[in-house]
């Protein structure tokens, strides 16, 4: 999961770079910004999935009652 999280962070940085340079293509700016926004929302969904998988697969902690027995 850590590798996936790192890949997502890399893609987010690339989207940041793209957003900064989109003004150089004024005839495509509106469409590029729509795609960048979509990609950011899609990456947020992937991050939500990574978070959920990490929570579900995390080792269970024993309760105090079980530890004192």
C-alpha positions as CSV (number, residue, x, y, z in Angstrom):
1,X,0.0,0.0,0.0
2,X,2.9,2.3,0.7
3,X,4.1,2.0,-2.9
4,X,0.6,2.8,-4.2
5,X,0.4,5.8,-1.9
6,X,3.8,7.0,-3.3
7,X,2.6,6.5,-6.9
8,X,-0.5,8.6,-6.2
9,X,1.6,11.4,-4.6
10,X,3.8,11.4,-7.8
11,X,0.7,11.7,-10.0
12,X,-0.6,14.5,-7.8
13,X,2.7,16.4,-8.3
14,X,2.4,15.9,-12.0
15,X,-1.1,17.3,-12.0
16,X,0.2,20.3,-10.1
17,X,2.8,20.8,-12.8
18,X,0.2,20.5,-15.5
19,X,-2.0,22.9,-13.8
20,X,0.8,25.5,-13.7
21,X,1.5,25.1,-17.4
22,X,-2.0,24.9,-18.7
23,X,-2.1,28.6,-19.4
24,X,0.4,28.1,-22.2
25,X,-2.4,26.4,-24.1
26,X,-5.2,28.9,-23.9
27,X,-7.2,27.1,-26.6
28,X,-7.2,23.9,-24.5
29,X,-7.2,25.4,-21.0
30,X,-10.8,24.7,-20.2
31,X,-10.6,21.1,-21.2
32,X,-7.3,20.4,-19.6
33,X,-8.6,21.9,-16.3
34,X,-11.7,19.7,-16.5
35,X,-9.5,16.6,-16.9
36,X,-7.1,17.6,-14.1
37,X,-10.0,18.2,-11.7
38,X,-11.4,14.7,-12.6
39,X,-8.1,13.1,-12.1
40,X,-7.7,14.7,-8.6
41,X,-11.1,13.4,-7.6
42,X,-10.2,10.0,-8.9
43,X,-7.0,10.0,-7.0
44,X,-8.9,10.9,-3.9
45,X,-11.0,7.8,-4.4
46,X,-7.9,5.7,-4.7
47,X,-6.5,7.2,-1.5
48,X,-9.8,6.5,0.3
49,X,-9.4,2.8,-0.9
50,X,-5.8,2.7,0.4
51,X,-6.9,4.1,3.8
52,X,-9.7,1.5,4.0
53,X,-7.5,-1.4,3.1
54,X,-4.9,-0.3,5.6
55,X,-7.5,-0.1,8.3
56,X,-9.0,-3.5,7.5
57,X,-5.7,-5.3,7.2
58,X,-4.1,-3.6,10.3
59,X,-3.3,-6.0,13.1
60,X,-6.0,-6.2,15.7
61,X,-5.1,-4.9,19.1
62,X,-6.1,-7.0,22.0
63,X,-8.6,-5.6,24.5
64,X,-7.6,-5.0,28.1
65,X,-9.9,-7.8,29.3
66,X,-8.1,-10.3,27.1
67,X,-4.7,-9.0,28.1
68,X,-5.3,-9.4,31.8
69,X,-6.7,-13.0,31.5
